[in-house]
């Protein structure tokens, strides 16, 4: 382990912190372990990375599970169904990260509109999928097969829902997909798209 002891990291996690502060603390405490994990994850393709990420997270301390998920989630193209939204909620609660959601458009009750694109190859939101986006065009791209091995996905569906800001468990803006990891999304519309 690095020069910061695990108990020191746990003590820091008793305080509310930003995602950037959290990442810094974990990287300081687990520098060498994270380097080894990153090397393992970098040298597999994005379609097998999800299963490997799940295995690594399952063998990791709770202090770094959320860190690994946030860092690598946007870089996997398969294996999302191996992850459980309740686990993500538990990890976020443990690390006490306050996500910056200030630029999202909320209604008066604190709900934001989110979208999800699904097709016959997708893990459905009805079966526990929890990746959503604030962009309907990004969701439509996923419905039509964006980042899949097939060019034209069959049975594309655009799903529109609302989620309360307290149920947003992660935010990934790295690929300009405006992705949110959400729990308890209330679905308002499922629109079938033409192939």
C-alpha positions as CSV (number, residue, x, y, z in Angstrom):
1,X,0.0,0.0,0.0
2,X,1.1,3.6,-0.6
3,X,2.3,5.9,2.1
4,X,-1.3,6.9,3.3
5,X,-2.8,4.2,5.5
6,X,-6.2,2.8,4.8
7,X,-7.5,4.2,8.1
8,X,-6.5,7.7,7.0
9,X,-8.4,7.3,3.8
10,X,-11.4,6.1,5.8
11,X,-11.2,9.1,8.0
12,X,-11.2,11.4,5.0
13,X,-14.2,9.6,3.7
14,X,-16.2,10.6,6.8
15,X,-16.2,14.1,5.4
16,X,-18.3,15.3,2.4
17,X,-16.0,15.9,-0.6
18,X,-16.2,16.7,-4.3
19,X,-15.5,14.0,-6.8
20,X,-12.1,15.6,-7.6
21,X,-11.1,15.6,-3.9
22,X,-12.2,12.0,-3.6
23,X,-10.2,10.9,-6.7
24,X,-7.1,12.7,-5.4
25,X,-7.4,11.0,-2.0
26,X,-7.8,7.5,-3.5
27,X,-5.0,8.0,-6.0
28,X,-2.7,9.2,-3.2
29,X,-3.5,6.2,-1.0
30,X,-3.6,3.5,-3.6
31,X,-1.2,4.7,-6.3
32,X,0.6,1.5,-7.0
33,X,-2.5,-0.8,-6.7
34,X,-4.4,1.5,-9.1
35,X,-1.5,1.4,-11.6
36,X,-1.6,-2.4,-11.6
37,X,-5.4,-2.3,-12.1
38,X,-5.1,0.3,-14.9
39,X,-2.6,-1.8,-16.7
40,X,-4.8,-4.8,-16.6
41,X,-7.8,-2.8,-17.8
42,X,-6.0,-1.0,-20.6
43,X,-4.7,-4.1,-22.3
44,X,-8.1,-5.7,-22.9
45,X,-10.6,-4.5,-25.5
46,X,-13.7,-2.5,-24.5
47,X,-16.0,-5.5,-25.0
48,X,-14.2,-7.7,-22.4
49,X,-13.2,-4.9,-20.1
50,X,-16.6,-4.8,-18.4
51,X,-16.2,-8.3,-17.0
52,X,-12.7,-7.6,-15.9
53,X,-13.7,-4.4,-14.3
54,X,-16.4,-6.2,-12.4
55,X,-13.9,-8.8,-11.1
56,X,-11.4,-6.2,-10.1
57,X,-14.1,-4.2,-8.2
58,X,-15.4,-7.3,-6.5
59,X,-11.8,-7.9,-5.1
60,X,-11.2,-4.3,-4.1
61,X,-11.8,-2.5,-0.9
62,X,-15.0,-0.5,-0.7
63,X,-12.9,2.7,-0.6
64,X,-12.0,2.3,-4.2
65,X,-15.0,0.5,-5.8
66,X,-16.7,3.8,-6.7
67,X,-13.4,5.3,-8.0
68,X,-12.9,2.4,-10.3
69,X,-16.4,2.4,-11.6
70,X,-16.4,6.2,-12.4
71,X,-13.0,6.0,-14.0
72,X,-13.7,3.0,-16.3
73,X,-17.5,2.9,-16.8
74,X,-17.4,5.0,-19.9
75,X,-14.6,2.8,-21.4
76,X,-16.6,-0.5,-21.4
77,X,-18.8,-1.5,-24.3
78,X,-20.2,-4.7,-22.7
79,X,-20.7,-6.2,-19.3
80,X,-22.8,-3.4,-17.9
81,X,-25.4,-5.9,-16.7
82,X,-22.8,-7.3,-14.3
83,X,-23.2,-4.2,-12.1
84,X,-26.0,-3.4,-9.7
85,X,-27.3,0.1,-9.1
86,X,-27.8,-0.7,-5.4
87,X,-24.1,-1.4,-5.1
88,X,-23.2,1.8,-6.8
89,X,-25.5,3.7,-4.4
90,X,-23.9,2.0,-1.4
91,X,-20.4,2.9,-2.7
92,X,-21.3,6.5,-3.3
93,X,-22.8,6.7,0.2
94,X,-19.7,5.3,1.7
95,X,-17.3,7.6,0.1
96,X,-19.5,10.7,0.7
97,X,-18.9,12.3,-2.6
98,X,-21.1,15.3,-3.5
99,X,-21.6,15.3,-7.2
100,X,-21.6,18.6,-9.0
101,X,-25.0,18.6,-10.8
102,X,-25.4,22.4,-10.7
103,X,-25.6,22.8,-14.5
104,X,-28.4,20.3,-15.0
105,X,-31.9,21.5,-15.8
106,X,-34.2,20.6,-13.0
107,X,-37.9,21.2,-12.6
108,X,-39.4,22.7,-9.4
109,X,-39.3,19.4,-7.6
110,X,-35.7,18.6,-8.4
111,X,-36.2,16.2,-11.3
112,X,-34.2,16.2,-14.5
113,X,-35.3,14.7,-17.8
114,X,-33.1,11.8,-18.9
115,X,-33.0,9.6,-22.0
116,X,-31.9,6.1,-22.8
117,X,-31.5,4.3,-26.1
118,X,-32.1,0.6,-26.3
119,X,-32.3,-2.0,-29.0
120,X,-32.6,-5.8,-29.2
121,X,-28.9,-6.1,-28.0
122,X,-29.2,-3.8,-25.0
123,X,-29.5,-4.6,-21.4
124,X,-32.9,-3.0,-20.7
125,X,-33.7,-0.5,-18.0
126,X,-36.4,-2.9,-16.9
127,X,-33.6,-5.4,-16.1
128,X,-31.5,-3.0,-14.1
129,X,-29.6,-0.9,-16.7
130,X,-28.8,2.4,-15.1
131,X,-26.9,4.5,-17.7
132,X,-28.9,7.4,-18.9
133,X,-28.1,10.7,-20.7
134,X,-29.4,14.2,-20.7
135,X,-29.2,14.3,-24.5
136,X,-32.0,12.8,-26.6
137,X,-29.7,12.7,-29.6
138,X,-27.0,10.7,-27.8
139,X,-29.7,8.2,-26.6
140,X,-31.0,7.9,-30.1
141,X,-27.5,7.1,-31.3
142,X,-27.3,4.3,-28.7
143,X,-30.7,3.0,-29.7
144,X,-29.5,2.8,-33.3
145,X,-26.3,0.9,-32.4
146,X,-23.7,3.5,-31.4
147,X,-20.6,1.7,-30.1
148,X,-21.9,-1.7,-31.0
149,X,-20.4,-4.2,-33.3
150,X,-23.4,-4.0,-35.6
151,X,-24.0,-1.0,-37.9
152,X,-27.8,-1.0,-37.7
153,X,-29.3,-2.2,-34.5
154,X,-32.8,-3.8,-34.7
155,X,-35.8,-2.6,-32.6
156,X,-34.4,0.8,-31.6
157,X,-36.3,2.5,-28.8
158,X,-35.9,6.0,-27.3
159,X,-36.9,6.1,-23.6
160,X,-37.7,9.3,-21.8
161,X,-37.8,9.5,-18.1
162,X,-37.3,11.7,-15.0
163,X,-34.9,11.2,-12.1
164,X,-34.6,13.1,-8.9
165,X,-31.2,14.7,-8.4
166,X,-30.8,12.7,-5.2
167,X,-30.9,9.5,-7.3
168,X,-28.1,10.5,-9.6
169,X,-25.2,8.3,-8.5
170,X,-22.6,9.2,-11.1
171,X,-21.7,11.6,-13.9
172,X,-19.5,10.8,-16.8
173,X,-18.9,13.5,-19.3
174,X,-15.7,12.1,-20.9
175,X,-17.1,11.0,-24.2
176,X,-19.5,13.9,-24.5
177,X,-22.3,11.4,-23.9
178,X,-23.7,13.5,-21.0
179,X,-24.0,10.2,-19.1
180,X,-25.7,9.9,-15.7
181,X,-25.8,6.8,-13.6
182,X,-29.3,6.8,-12.1
183,X,-31.6,4.9,-9.8
184,X,-35.4,5.0,-9.7
185,X,-35.9,6.7,-13.1
186,X,-39.6,7.2,-13.7
187,X,-40.2,6.3,-17.4
188,X,-42.7,8.6,-19.2
189,X,-42.3,7.4,-22.8
190,X,-40.9,4.6,-24.9
191,X,-40.8,5.6,-28.5
192,X,-40.1,3.0,-31.2
193,X,-37.7,4.3,-33.8
194,X,-37.5,3.4,-37.5
195,X,-34.6,1.2,-38.4
